[in-house]
Amino acid sequence: MPGSKEIRSKIKSVQNTRKITKAMEMVAASKMRRAQERMRAGRPYVEKVRAICGNLSRATPDVVHPYLVSRESATKTVGLIVVTTDKGLCGGLNTNILRAITTQLRSWEAEGIKAQITVFGNKGLSFFNRIGGKIVSHSVQMGDAPTLEQLLGPIKVQLDKFEAGELDAVYLAASDFVNTMKQEPRIRQLLPLTADEGLDRVDPDHAWDYIYEPSPEEVLNDLLRRYVEAVVFQAVAENMACEQSARMVAMKAASDNAKKLIDELQLSYNKARQAAITKELSEIVGGAAAV
């Protein structure tokens, strides 16, 4: 059994660690509320742009936008936009999304499909550098409140490659915020836009009619670009809410475990101290009896 001095040192060390995890839990809880507010504030805009894109795609059948047309040839190269966190200590959030991405990359590799990757977040950038992924653009250190300006450059790289025909499809991999205790990794197709994105949910018998200025092509082109940018920005906002929620839960679990460990060490310390006292008393009694 370790000595009382060593146990006292361990207790002090765990107590200091618990102070840190408790403080991080409180900070994450505060940031989580603000991140959830930003996430919920962006959802109506994305839903409205989705509905307008659906109406426009049906209202102008003579205009065929490349974002709405599936490539007939076999898919050879795809773009992948990955959203991760800049910091760790957030449970299995990054691990889950990167595991899902790894599985998808292996599936594409088996089909002879290559991926060009855009990464948001330090954790994803480090991961793909480690495994040798082809990174075409990235953005890191976006802070607690990312802005659209920080995302436009990396997103534009993927959009330009898709319009130039270098990519047959573009996918978005991010964590969806379900609730404080649950975040789900999700990989979905971003381009070309599919029925999953809500573009075919518009009732064809009640479609809107529009007057275009300057032209249907320019309006549709700008609107679809804004839609893609809004979807990626919303994914980053949801990932931020996921990060703070996961960190709060992880730090609370760490604080609880530290408290249990302190109690166990305190019990061991009391036993060691009692054993030392008993030994000293035995020695005193034995010495007195010998005299």
Secondary structure as the mmCIF struct_conf table of DSSP 4:
data_model
#
loop_
_struct_conf.conf_type_id
_struct_conf.id
_struct_conf.beg_label_comp_id
_struct_conf.beg_label_asym_id
_struct_conf.beg_label_seq_id
_struct_conf.end_label_comp_id
_struct_conf.end_label_asym_id
_struct_conf.end_label_seq_id
HELX_RH_AL_P HELX_RH_AL_P1 SER A 4 ALA A 59
TURN_TY1_P TURN_TY1_P1 PRO A 61 ASP A 62
HELX_RH_3T_P HELX_RH_3T_P1 PRO A 66 LEU A 68
BEND BEND1 GLU A 72 SER A 73
HELX_LH_PP_P HELX_LH_PP_P1 ALA A 74 THR A 75
STRN STRN1 THR A 77 VAL A 83
BEND BEND2 ASP A 86 LYS A 87
BEND BEND3 CYS A 90 CYS A 90
TURN_TY1_P TURN_TY1_P2 GLY A 91 GLY A 92
HELX_RH_AL_P HELX_RH_AL_P2 LEU A 93 ALA A 110
TURN_TY1_P TURN_TY1_P3 GLU A 111 GLY A 112
STRN STRN2 LYS A 114 PHE A 120
BEND BEND4 GLY A 121 GLY A 121
HELX_RH_AL_P HELX_RH_AL_P3 ASN A 122 ILE A 131
TURN_TY1_P TURN_TY1_P4 GLY A 132 GLY A 132
STRN STRN3 ILE A 135 SER A 139
BEND BEND5 ASP A 144 ALA A 145
HELX_RH_AL_P HELX_RH_AL_P4 LEU A 148 GLU A 163
TURN_TY1_P TURN_TY1_P5 ALA A 164 GLY A 165
BEND BEND6 GLU A 166 GLU A 166
BEND BEND7 ASP A 168 ASP A 168
STRN STRN4 ALA A 169 ASN A 179
TURN_TY1_P TURN_TY1_P6 THR A 180 MET A 181
STRN STRN5 LYS A 182 LEU A 191
BEND BEND8 PRO A 192 PRO A 192
HELX_RH_3T_P HELX_RH_3T_P2 ALA A 195 GLU A 197
TURN_TY1_P TURN_TY1_P7 GLY A 198 ASP A 200
BEND BEND9 VAL A 202 VAL A 202
HELX_RH_3T_P HELX_RH_3T_P3 PRO A 204 HIS A 206
BEND BEND10 GLU A 213 PRO A 214
HELX_RH_AL_P HELX_RH_AL_P5 PRO A 216 ALA A 290
#
